[in-house]
Amino acid sequence: MSFKLLKLKVRSKGCASCTLTAVRHLLKIPGVKGVRAVGDYLIVVMDPSVDHNRVLNNEELNLYYRVVHWEVVEEAPHGFKLSNG
């Protein structure tokens, strides 16, 4: 099974250390299958047919967080594994 990976660096608008709570918001977005924290980044695992702008323009995410860097990555970062369930 193939996935699209979106690498995000987010900053909370209210609490500098609260970026991991973004995972809860990301998992509510249709087409998002999982989220993993890798260093300062969140790796968003999506269905390949989902446009990454659906995540970047999500109202709830943007209400609490600011995306400071993003990229669609072809390969998973070193040490990142997708489990089979």
Protein Blocks (a to p, Z undefined) as FASTA:
>chain_A
ZZdddddddddfkbmklmmmmmmmmmmpghiabdcdehjbccddddfklcfklmmmomkl
mmmpccfbdcddfbdcehiacdeZZ
